[in-house]
């Protein structure tokens, strides 16, 4: 299970931000609920959210997201536009822990006044963030530096890696598992046949647990999850001729 670490500077800004924030939201738009202090202002033009920034070195603005969405689809895809070159760092936080305590996820964006599609992969850090309730994306433009300017965001979408999607699409059928999201256990429905193993893989493709189910044909097998960190996993039921697959979220 994860070890709690001290809050870093950006986490402290988040704690202050959520109690004294300029809030922007529009339920009729793809743009969701955003927070920023008085050094950030938000306005919408068409389908784009424009963020005017006059920030101090470590100030950030925040997007509140669906915790199940990020657990299920850990790659954040953002269409973003800026008129000048910037570095954009994006962190995931549960309000206490920041993903940047373990892994820095950031992109350099060319300022060409055109929308560019940027992807931020959080597959490696989700197990360290407690996303049972709260989930936030923290955006820091030019970390550690002052910045005055404007950026525009036209969409924020959550996906899995292309190779994982291709792997899922190539399977003969979907595996029936319940519950998911799960906490301490999940049940895997094993159809009639010659299935041999249940495998649980993390987002890097590493096998983190295996179970021999050779003699469990046409039954439901209970899988204990106490050894797994919270996060997104893939469950495979394998035989010599086929592989059944489904997603598993562990809270």
Phi and psi in degrees as a GROMACS rama.xvg file:
@    title "Ramachandran Plot"
@    xaxis  label "Phi"
@    yaxis  label "Psi"
@TYPE xy
-76.0389  154.116  UNK-2
-98.6709  130.767  UNK-3
-71.3653  138  UNK-4
-120.604  164.353  UNK-5
-66.3607  149.534  UNK-6
-67.174  139.809  UNK-7
-92.1007  -177.554  UNK-8
-58.6392  -43.8354  UNK-9
-63.9242  -33.1638  UNK-10
-65.7763  -38.7713  UNK-11
-63.4617  -39.2492  UNK-12
-60.7801  -39.028  UNK-13
-62.6559  -44.8816  UNK-14
-59.2866  -42.2269  UNK-15
-68.8655  -41.4365  UNK-16
-59.6764  -42.2352  UNK-17
-70.438  -15.1868  UNK-18
-101.389  -19.43  UNK-19
-141.93  74.1954  UNK-20
-126.216  150.235  UNK-21
-79.4519  121.719  UNK-22
-110.394  134.339  UNK-23
-124.261  132.805  UNK-24
-154.472  152.676  UNK-25
-152.106  106.57  UNK-26
-67.7055  -16.9514  UNK-27
-93.4481  1.83297  UNK-28
-118.432  162.431  UNK-29
-72.0187  -17.7026  UNK-30
-75.0008  134.052  UNK-31
-105.582  -153.532  UNK-32
-88.3562  122.675  UNK-33
-119.757  150.741  UNK-34
-127.631  144.503  UNK-35
-160.342  150.27  UNK-36
-77.6833  -167.336  UNK-37
-68.505  -8.36486  UNK-38
-89.7384  4.60606  UNK-39
-131.245  135.455  UNK-40
-132.19  146.851  UNK-41
-121.24  137.107  UNK-42
-150.526  151.22  UNK-43
-107.471  134.659  UNK-44
-125.596  111.691  UNK-45
62.7157  -124.082  UNK-46
-99.3462  13.283  UNK-47
-111.729  142.949  UNK-48
-100.767  122.185  UNK-49
-99.0237  128.126  UNK-50
-114.179  111.308  UNK-51
-88.5153  128.819  UNK-52
-126.719  133.7  UNK-53
-141.524  76.9568  UNK-54
-107.653  158.405  UNK-55
-83.6207  169.502  UNK-56
-50.6498  -43.9376  UNK-57
-112.573  18.0085  UNK-58
-77.2798  151.386  UNK-59
-142.683  163.86  UNK-60
-119.109  161.117  UNK-61
-133.283  141.093  UNK-62
-115.529  123.495  UNK-63
-82.6602  129.984  UNK-64
-126.383  167.835  UNK-65
-74.7331  119.618  UNK-66
-62.8007  -35.0084  UNK-67
-70.3206  -31.6448  UNK-68
-62.5556  -46.9204  UNK-69
-72.2571  -32.2949  UNK-70
-66.3081  -37.4554  UNK-71
-80.6057  -30.7011  UNK-72
-136.453  87.8946  UNK-73
-84.2127  6.08613  UNK-74
-104.631  121.261  UNK-75
-95.4944  120.8  UNK-76
-108.8  123.406  UNK-77
-126.073  128.169  UNK-78
-90.3604  116.702  UNK-79
-135.922  146.52  UNK-80
-132.761  139.568  UNK-81
-145.963  151.255  UNK-82
-90.5364  -8.1113  UNK-83
-137.987  156.529  UNK-84
-62.9577  133.306  UNK-85
-139.433  163.114  UNK-86
-109.285  125.815  UNK-87
-112.699  117.679  UNK-88
-101.812  135.753  UNK-89
-123.523  126.647  UNK-90
-115.918  153.941  UNK-91
-104.976  137.054  UNK-92
-138.139  148.077  UNK-93
-99.4348  9.10606  UNK-94
100.459  -13.0036  UNK-95
-125.729  -50.409  UNK-96
-101.557  140.712  UNK-97
-110.059  133.984  UNK-98
-60.861  -26.7791  UNK-99
-69.0833  -11.6533  UNK-100
-63.899  -23.3661  UNK-101
-110.645  -47.3475  UNK-102
-138.752  131.391  UNK-103
-87.1638  127.35  UNK-104
-119.252  107.977  UNK-105
-150.591  160.135  UNK-106
-135.275  145.725  UNK-107
-92.1178  128.892  UNK-108
-116.652  127.119  UNK-109
-77.6855  131.367  UNK-110
-84.6172  84.5368  UNK-111
-115.49  11.8473  UNK-112
56.1836  31.2015  UNK-113
-131.572  148.351  UNK-114
-70.4578  133.048  UNK-115
-121.219  144.606  UNK-116
-94.0129  116.296  UNK-117
-112.864  143.475  UNK-118
-122.873  133.761  UNK-119
-123.535  115.174  UNK-120
-97.7788  117.98  UNK-121
-108.99  20.3121  UNK-122
-57.345  -35.6253  UNK-123
-81.646  -12.2903  UNK-124
-116.566  -7.69072  UNK-125
-61.2763  -31.8975  UNK-126
-69.1839  -13.3502  UNK-127
-95.8556  -5.6  UNK-128
-113.123  128.909  UNK-129
-82.2032  99.8096  UNK-130
-108.339  35.3827  UNK-131
-63.921  -35.0151  UNK-132
-128.756  -64.9033  UNK-133
-94.548  142.175  UNK-134
-147.056  130.598  UNK-135
-135.727  143.658  UNK-136
-100.814  127.896  UNK-137
-106.401  122.075  UNK-138
-106.331  121.964  UNK-139
-121.452  114.503  UNK-140
-87.5634  127.475  UNK-141
49.4338  69.7751  UNK-142
-54.0524  134.285  UNK-143
80.5559  4.16162  UNK-144
-130.173  153.38  UNK-145
-70.6233  152.231  UNK-146
-150.901  134.041  UNK-147
-127.704  123.278  UNK-148
168.35  -164.05  UNK-149
-138.949  140.437  UNK-150
-125.373  155.206  UNK-151
-124.088  139.657  UNK-152
-124.453  124.198  UNK-153
-101.466  -21.8894  UNK-154
-163.54  152.877  UNK-155
-131.66  117.052  UNK-156
-128.826  153.699  UNK-157
-118.994  128.975  UNK-158
-140.081  173.936  UNK-159
-103.22  171.433  UNK-160
-64.682  148.475  UNK-161
-59.9984  -38.8655  UNK-162
-67.3458  -30.7798  UNK-163
-70.9049  -40.0989  UNK-164
-62.1504  -43.2272  UNK-165
-63.7476  -39.5716  UNK-166
-63.0215  -41.4327  UNK-167
-66.3954  -39.3216  UNK-168
-68.5136  -25.493  UNK-169
-84.6643  -6.21325  UNK-170
-76.2005  151.838  UNK-171
-65.3756  -39.3107  UNK-172
-161.999  172.062  UNK-173
-89.8274  140.563  UNK-174
-80.1085  139.58  UNK-175
-92.046  113.705  UNK-176
-129.908  148.389  UNK-177
-160.404  144.344  UNK-178
-80.2369  161.686  UNK-179
-155.473  115.755  UNK-180
-63.6181  149.02  UNK-181
-127.814  161.862  UNK-182
-115.673  -65.0239  UNK-183
-107.211  -19.5534  UNK-184
-158.006  162.656  UNK-185
-141.839  158.061  UNK-186
-106.73  134.725  UNK-187
-111.839  120.963  UNK-188
-84.0724  116.364  UNK-189
-99.6627  114.374  UNK-190
-68.6593  170.191  UNK-191
-66.6762  127.937  UNK-192
159.743  -164.888  UNK-193
-110.56  48.984  UNK-194
-75.2103  144.579  UNK-195
-117.297  -38.0233  UNK-196
-139.193  144.63  UNK-197
-103.085  127.999  UNK-198
-120.29  140.151  UNK-199
-115.701  125.218  UNK-200
-116.241  142.615  UNK-201
-85.0729  -176.617  UNK-202
-70.0431  -13.3658  UNK-203
-88.2388  -4.71564  UNK-204
91.7635  2.00473  UNK-205
-76.5791  133.925  UNK-206
-76.1161  119.223  UNK-207
-105.912  -11.7669  UNK-208
-160.496  145.215  UNK-209
-138.848  145.859  UNK-210
-138.82  132.07  UNK-211
-83.1357  118.075  UNK-212
-122.752  30.5682  UNK-213
-55.8182  -34.9569  UNK-214
-107.215  25.2857  UNK-215
-117.793  27.6299  UNK-216
-59.5412  137.035  UNK-217
61.0628  38.5043  UNK-218
-136.381  177.473  UNK-219
-110.675  125.205  UNK-220
-105.414  126.585  UNK-221
-86.8994  123.897  UNK-222
-107.715  120.178  UNK-223
-79.2049  136.089  UNK-224
-114.479  10.3503  UNK-225
-60.5087  -25.2337  UNK-226
-83.8914  -3.6529  UNK-227
-103.199  141.994  UNK-228
-75.7579  159.567  UNK-229
-60.8977  141.214  UNK-230
155.756  -165.32  UNK-231
-105.506  134.224  UNK-232
-137.99  165.499  UNK-233
-118.318  131.189  UNK-234
-105.466  129.217  UNK-235
-119.866  136.767  UNK-236
-112.716  118.275  UNK-237
-116.994  146.925  UNK-238
-136.05  -178.477  UNK-239
-66.4852  -25.6104  UNK-240
-110.794  -15.2438  UNK-241
-151.881  162.381  UNK-242
-134.883  123.475  UNK-243
-100.716  138.953  UNK-244
-137.301  147.446  UNK-245
-155.813  165.164  UNK-246
-86.1583  151.462  UNK-247
-137.323  129.456  UNK-248
-107.794  127.482  UNK-249
-109.751  122.228  UNK-250
